């Protein structure tokens, strides 16, 4: 896939797709102070910072505003713009894969005709 350089590392559209499909897990929750108790859906910010083995999740750390959270006891929050860009990267990768698969399908159809 296409590679994008960031201050974190080089990130490819394949990396974006992997993050969306394997790392970005949705959860439902309610705010304690919400009198209506309306259920929300989102990923949990702290779950995106590291992978299952405890290694830094570079894309997750881009999506979560976490730079000062540990040192300054700040709160974690999702950076929706970064998340949207990662999702767009994942869509670009999927589109590329679909086009490649369609080319293979078209070639196989020509062989059987």
N, C-alpha and C positions, 0 to 999 in steps of 0.2 A: 504494500500500500504506500500511499504518499507519506513522506516523513516531514514532521514539523519540529523545528528546534525551539525549545523553551529553556528557561533558566533551570528547569528541573532536569531535562534530558531530551533526547530525540524521541519523539512520539509519532508512531505511524497510525494510519487509519485502522490497520489491523489491531493495534493496541487499544484503540478506542472501542472497536467492536468487542474485543475480549473483555474490557472493563464493563461495558453495558450488559453483556450476556452472562458474565461470570461473577463480577464483583458488586454490581449495583443491585442490591437486593431491597425490595420494597417492604415496608412494614406499615401497619396501621397503628394509629395512636390517637389519644384525646388529650387536650390540654387540661390540666387539673382545674384551672380557673375558668374554663369554658362552661358557662351555666347550661348551654344547650347540649353539651356533650357530643358535638358533631365530630364524627370520625374523620381523621385526616390520613393521607397516604403519602409516604416519602421514604427515602432511605434514611437510616440513622447515621448522622455525620461521623461519629467516632468509629463506626464499623467500616468506614471507607479508608481510614488512614493506613491500615496495614492489611496484608493478606492473611490467609489462614495459618501460614507458618510464622507470622510475626514480622515479615519483611515489609519495608516501606512500600506503600502502594502509591507510586508517583502520580498517576492520574487522579486517584482518590484525594491526594493531598492538594492537587490543583483545584478540585471541585469543592473542597471544604476550606473555608477560611480558617486556617489553623496556625498560621505562622507565629502568632503571639499568644495563642491560647494556653500553652503549657507554661511559658515563662511569666506571663502576666495574669494567670488564672482566668483567662477570658473564656467566653463561651464559643462553642463551635457552631458554625452555620454553613448552609449550602450556598455556594456561589452559582446562582441559576444561569448566569451568562456562560460561565465555564462549562457547566453541565450541558447546556444547549450546544456548545461548540463540540464537546465530546460526542454527543448524540449525533450531530451532523457528520462528524468524522466516521462514526459507525455506519450511518446510512450510506455515505460515500463508498465505504468498503463493501457493504452488502450489494450496492448497485454494480460495482465492478465485478463482484463474484457472479451475480446474476447474468451480466453480459457475457462473461467468460463461459458460463454454463450454457447459455443460449447458443453461443457459437458452436460448442461441442454438440448440442442437440441438433442444430441445423446441419452440421457435417454428417452426423449419423443418419439423419433422415435422407440426405442426398445419397448415401451409400445403399439404402434399402429400396430406393425408388427405381 
